[in-house]
Amino acid sequence: MRKMSRPLVASLLASAAMIAAPRMSATPRQETLSNDKSIFLMRLILGLEHETSDRTTYLNLVDLLRTPGWPNAADRQQDGLPDIHVIDSSTGEALKYVVQVTTSDDRKHFQASLEPVDPKTCAQSFFTDDRGVIYVGKGLGCR
């Protein structure tokens, strides 16, 4: 029987270890909102506005995030919804999108939008208001 050289044995052992090692792949971090999650987020905003407003007053973004109906961190993670980083009382940012929920001065009307931070990406934008319809569109020049 022929003897194997040490470098060859070491190389074979290393190869075997790599083959036998469990393949672990990191789950890619969500970098932007999918259309499904964007619509889900807009439906959540729309539903909470109508549920919490008693149809006499609506909430801006900060007040909406504080309502008991807004999902906690564990629920958001389970549903695949991002955290919204508040910029001011009506504006926040979530995964390369600007989230806005504004009210009229008398709080009898509201508008909400979800638009890409960089409009050059041609990602879809989402809009709704107190009428309850969600609109989806892209900027001019986008396909």
Phi and psi restraints in degrees (value plus and minus 20) as a CYANA .aco file:
   2 ARG   PHI    -108.2   -68.2
   2 ARG   PSI     118.9   158.9
   3 LYS   PHI    -100.0   -60.0
   3 LYS   PSI     121.7   161.7
   4 MET   PHI    -113.0   -73.0
   4 MET   PSI     125.6   165.6
   5 SER   PHI     -94.0   -54.0
   5 SER   PSI     133.3   173.3
   6 ARG   PHI     -79.4   -39.4
   6 ARG   PSI     -64.5   -24.5
   7 PRO   PHI     -80.8   -40.8
   7 PRO   PSI     -56.1   -16.1
   8 LEU   PHI     -87.9   -47.9
   8 LEU   PSI     -62.1   -22.1
   9 VAL   PHI     -83.2   -43.2
   9 VAL   PSI     -64.8   -24.8
  10 ALA   PHI     -81.9   -41.9
  10 ALA   PSI     -60.5   -20.5
  11 SER   PHI     -85.3   -45.3
  11 SER   PSI     -63.4   -23.4
  12 LEU   PHI     -84.4   -44.4
  12 LEU   PSI     -61.8   -21.8
  13 LEU   PHI     -83.4   -43.4
  13 LEU   PSI     -62.4   -22.4
  14 ALA   PHI     -83.9   -43.9
  14 ALA   PSI     -60.7   -20.7
  15 SER   PHI     -84.5   -44.5
  15 SER   PSI     -63.0   -23.0
  16 ALA   PHI     -83.5   -43.5
  16 ALA   PSI     -59.7   -19.7
  17 ALA   PHI     -84.6   -44.6
  17 ALA   PSI     -58.0   -18.0
  18 MET   PHI     -89.0   -49.0
  18 MET   PSI     -56.4   -16.4
  19 ILE   PHI     -90.2   -50.2
  19 ILE   PSI     -60.8   -20.8
  20 ALA   PHI     -98.3   -58.3
  20 ALA   PSI     -42.2    -2.2
  21 ALA   PHI     -84.8   -44.8
  21 ALA   PSI     119.2   159.2
  22 PRO   PHI     -83.9   -43.9
  22 PRO   PSI     119.0   159.0
  23 ARG   PHI    -105.9   -65.9
  23 ARG   PSI      95.8   135.8
  24 MET   PHI    -133.6   -93.6
  24 MET   PSI     104.9   144.9
  25 SER   PHI    -137.2   -97.2
  25 SER   PSI     113.2   153.2
  26 ALA   PHI     -90.7   -50.7
  26 ALA   PSI     119.1   159.1
  27 THR   PHI     -89.1   -49.1
  27 THR   PSI     104.6   144.6
  28 PRO   PHI     -83.3   -43.3
  28 PRO   PSI     116.7   156.7
  29 ARG   PHI     -93.6   -53.6
  29 ARG   PSI     116.2   156.2
  30 GLN   PHI     -87.1   -47.1
  30 GLN   PSI     104.4   144.4
  31 GLU   PHI    -123.3   -83.3
  31 GLU   PSI     -41.2    -1.2
  32 THR   PHI    -168.2  -128.2
  32 THR   PSI     144.4   184.4
  33 LEU   PHI    -102.0   -62.0
  33 LEU   PSI     113.9   153.9
  34 SER   PHI     -93.7   -53.7
  34 SER   PSI     144.5   184.5
  35 ASN   PHI     -82.1   -42.1
  35 ASN   PSI     -59.6   -19.6
  36 ASP   PHI     -81.7   -41.7
  36 ASP   PSI     -65.2   -25.2
  37 LYS   PHI     -89.5   -49.5
  37 LYS   PSI     -53.3   -13.3
  38 SER   PHI     -84.8   -44.8
  38 SER   PSI     -64.7   -24.7
  39 ILE   PHI     -86.4   -46.4
  39 ILE   PSI     -59.7   -19.7
  40 PHE   PHI     -79.2   -39.2
  40 PHE   PSI     -64.0   -24.0
  41 LEU   PHI     -83.7   -43.7
  41 LEU   PSI     -62.0   -22.0
  42 MET   PHI     -86.8   -46.8
  42 MET   PSI     -57.9   -17.9
  43 ARG   PHI     -86.0   -46.0
  43 ARG   PSI     -57.3   -17.3
  44 LEU   PHI     -82.5   -42.5
  44 LEU   PSI     -68.0   -28.0
  45 ILE   PHI     -80.0   -40.0
  45 ILE   PSI     -68.4   -28.4
  46 LEU   PHI     -81.5   -41.5
  46 LEU   PSI     -65.4   -25.4
  47 GLY   PHI     -83.5   -43.5
  47 GLY   PSI     -63.4   -23.4
  48 LEU   PHI     -88.8   -48.8
  48 LEU   PSI     -56.4   -16.4
  49 GLU   PHI     -80.4   -40.4
  49 GLU   PSI     -63.7   -23.7
  50 HIS   PHI     -95.1   -55.1
  50 HIS   PSI     -52.2   -12.2
  51 GLU   PHI     -93.6   -53.6
  51 GLU   PSI     -62.2   -22.2
  52 THR   PHI    -111.1   -71.1
  52 THR   PSI     -32.1     7.9
  53 SER   PHI    -103.9   -63.9
  53 SER   PSI     -37.6     2.4
  54 ASP   PHI      29.3    69.3
  54 ASP   PSI       4.1    44.1
  55 ARG   PHI      42.6    82.6
  55 ARG   PSI      -5.2    34.8
  56 THR   PHI    -133.5   -93.5
  56 THR   PSI     -53.4   -13.4
  57 THR   PHI    -161.9  -121.9
  57 THR   PSI     127.8   167.8
  58 TYR   PHI    -132.9   -92.9
  58 TYR   PSI     148.2   188.2
  59 LEU   PHI    -131.8   -91.8
  59 LEU   PSI     126.9   166.9
  60 ASN   PHI    -102.1   -62.1
  60 ASN   PSI    -198.2  -158.2
  61 LEU   PHI     -80.4   -40.4
  61 LEU   PSI     -68.7   -28.7
  62 VAL   PHI     -81.0   -41.0
  62 VAL   PSI     -64.7   -24.7
  63 ASP   PHI     -85.2   -45.2
  63 ASP   PSI     -56.7   -16.7
  64 LEU   PHI     -85.2   -45.2
  64 LEU   PSI     -60.9   -20.9
  65 LEU   PHI     -86.2   -46.2
  65 LEU   PSI     -40.5    -0.5
  66 ARG   PHI    -111.8   -71.8
  66 ARG   PSI     -27.0    13.0
  67 THR   PHI     -90.1   -50.1
  67 THR   PSI     131.5   171.5
  68 PRO   PHI     -81.5   -41.5
  68 PRO   PSI     -43.1    -3.1
  69 GLY   PHI     -98.5   -58.5
  69 GLY   PSI     -34.7     5.3
  70 TRP   PHI     -91.6   -51.6
  70 TRP   PSI     110.8   150.8
  71 PRO   PHI     -82.8   -42.8
  71 PRO   PSI     121.8   161.8
  72 ASN   PHI     -94.7   -54.7
  72 ASN   PSI     156.4   196.4
  73 ALA   PHI     -78.5   -38.5
  73 ALA   PSI     -61.7   -21.7
  74 ALA   PHI     -85.4   -45.4
  74 ALA   PSI     -62.2   -22.2
  75 ASP   PHI     -87.1   -47.1
  75 ASP   PSI     -59.6   -19.6
  76 ARG   PHI     -82.7   -42.7
  76 ARG   PSI     -62.2   -22.2
  77 GLN   PHI     -84.3   -44.3
  77 GLN   PSI     -62.6   -22.6
  78 GLN   PHI     -82.9   -42.9
  78 GLN   PSI     -57.7   -17.7
  79 ASP   PHI    -105.5   -65.5
  79 ASP   PSI     -25.7    14.3
  80 GLY   PHI      56.1    96.1
  80 GLY   PSI       3.7    43.7
  81 LEU   PHI    -113.5   -73.5
  81 LEU   PSI     121.3   161.3
  82 PRO   PHI    -101.6   -61.6
  82 PRO   PSI     144.4   184.4
  83 ASP   PHI     -93.6   -53.6
  83 ASP   PSI     125.9   165.9
  84 ILE   PHI    -124.5   -84.5
  84 ILE   PSI      98.6   138.6
  85 HIS   PHI    -109.5   -69.5
  85 HIS   PSI      93.8   133.8
  86 VAL   PHI     -91.6   -51.6
  86 VAL   PSI     112.1   152.1
  87 ILE   PHI    -120.4   -80.4
  87 ILE   PSI     -67.7   -27.7
  88 ASP   PHI    -169.5  -129.5
  88 ASP   PSI    -191.1  -151.1
  89 SER   PHI     -81.9   -41.9
  89 SER   PSI     -42.4    -2.4
  90 SER   PHI    -141.4  -101.4
  90 SER   PSI     -20.2    19.8
  91 THR   PHI    -150.4  -110.4
  91 THR   PSI     120.3   160.3
  92 GLY   PHI    -166.6  -126.6
  92 GLY   PSI     157.0   197.0
  93 GLU   PHI    -152.9  -112.9
  93 GLU   PSI     118.4   158.4
  94 ALA   PHI    -166.0  -126.0
  94 ALA   PSI      95.1   135.1
  95 LEU   PHI      25.4    65.4
  95 LEU   PSI      42.6    82.6
  96 LYS   PHI      44.8    84.8
  96 LYS   PSI       0.7    40.7
  97 TYR   PHI    -145.1  -105.1
  97 TYR   PSI     125.3   165.3
  98 VAL   PHI    -115.4   -75.4
  98 VAL   PSI     107.4   147.4
  99 VAL   PHI    -127.4   -87.4
  99 VAL   PSI     106.5   146.5
 100 GLN   PHI    -149.5  -109.5
 100 GLN   PSI     113.2   153.2
 101 VAL   PHI    -153.3  -113.3
 101 VAL   PSI      89.3   129.3
 102 THR   PHI    -139.3   -99.3
 102 THR   PSI     133.4   173.4
 103 THR   PHI    -141.6  -101.6
 103 THR   PSI     138.2   178.2
 104 SER   PHI     -90.4   -50.4
 104 SER   PSI     145.4   185.4
 105 ASP   PHI     -76.7   -36.7
 105 ASP   PSI     -56.2   -16.2
 106 ASP   PHI    -108.1   -68.1
 106 ASP   PSI     -18.9    21.1
 107 ARG   PHI      41.7    81.7
 107 ARG   PSI       2.0    42.0
 108 LYS   PHI    -111.7   -71.7
 108 LYS   PSI     -24.9    15.1
 109 HIS   PHI    -162.0  -122.0
 109 HIS   PSI     133.4   173.4
 110 PHE   PHI    -163.2  -123.2
 110 PHE   PSI     139.5   179.5
 111 GLN   PHI    -155.7  -115.7
 111 GLN   PSI     122.1   162.1
 112 ALA   PHI    -151.3  -111.3
 112 ALA   PSI     124.0   164.0
 113 SER   PHI    -163.1  -123.1
 113 SER   PSI     134.3   174.3
 114 LEU   PHI    -156.7  -116.7
 114 LEU   PSI      85.1   125.1
 115 GLU   PHI    -147.4  -107.4
 115 GLU   PSI     127.6   167.6
 116 PRO   PHI     -82.2   -42.2
 116 PRO   PSI     121.1   161.1
 117 VAL   PHI     -78.5   -38.5
 117 VAL   PSI     -62.4   -22.4
 118 ASP   PHI    -127.5   -87.5
 118 ASP   PSI      84.5   124.5
 119 PRO   PHI     -84.3   -44.3
 119 PRO   PSI     -36.9     3.1
 120 LYS   PHI     -88.9   -48.9
 120 LYS   PSI     -34.3     5.7
 121 THR   PHI     -91.1   -51.1
 121 THR   PSI     -38.2     1.8
 122 CYS   PHI      41.1    81.1
 122 CYS   PSI       3.8    43.8
 123 ALA   PHI     -91.2   -51.2
 123 ALA   PSI     136.8   176.8
 124 GLN   PHI     -89.7   -49.7
 124 GLN   PSI     131.5   171.5
 125 SER   PHI    -134.6   -94.6
 125 SER   PSI     134.5   174.5
 126 PHE   PHI    -150.9  -110.9
 126 PHE   PSI     118.3   158.3
 127 PHE   PHI    -159.0  -119.0
 127 PHE   PSI     127.7   167.7
 128 THR   PHI    -173.7  -133.7
 128 THR   PSI     149.5   189.5
 129 ASP   PHI    -173.6  -133.6
 129 ASP   PSI    -188.9  -148.9
 130 ASP   PHI     -88.4   -48.4
 130 ASP   PSI     -26.7    13.3
 131 ARG   PHI     -98.2   -58.2
 131 ARG   PSI     -37.9     2.1
 132 GLY   PHI      71.0   111.0
 132 GLY   PSI      -7.0    33.0
 133 VAL   PHI    -125.3   -85.3
 133 VAL   PSI     116.8   156.8
 134 ILE   PHI    -120.9   -80.9
 134 ILE   PSI     104.7   144.7
 135 TYR   PHI    -125.0   -85.0
 135 TYR   PSI     121.4   161.4
 136 VAL   PHI    -145.9  -105.9
 136 VAL   PSI     114.8   154.8
 137 GLY   PHI    -181.8  -141.8
 137 GLY   PSI     151.3   191.3
 138 LYS   PHI    -142.9  -102.9
 138 LYS   PSI     137.8   177.8
 139 GLY   PHI     -86.7   -46.7
 139 GLY   PSI     142.2   182.2
 140 LEU   PHI     -79.8   -39.8
 140 LEU   PSI     118.8   158.8
 141 GLY   PHI      68.6   108.6
 141 GLY   PSI     -25.5    14.5
 142 CYS   PHI    -117.1   -77.1
 142 CYS   PSI     128.6   168.6
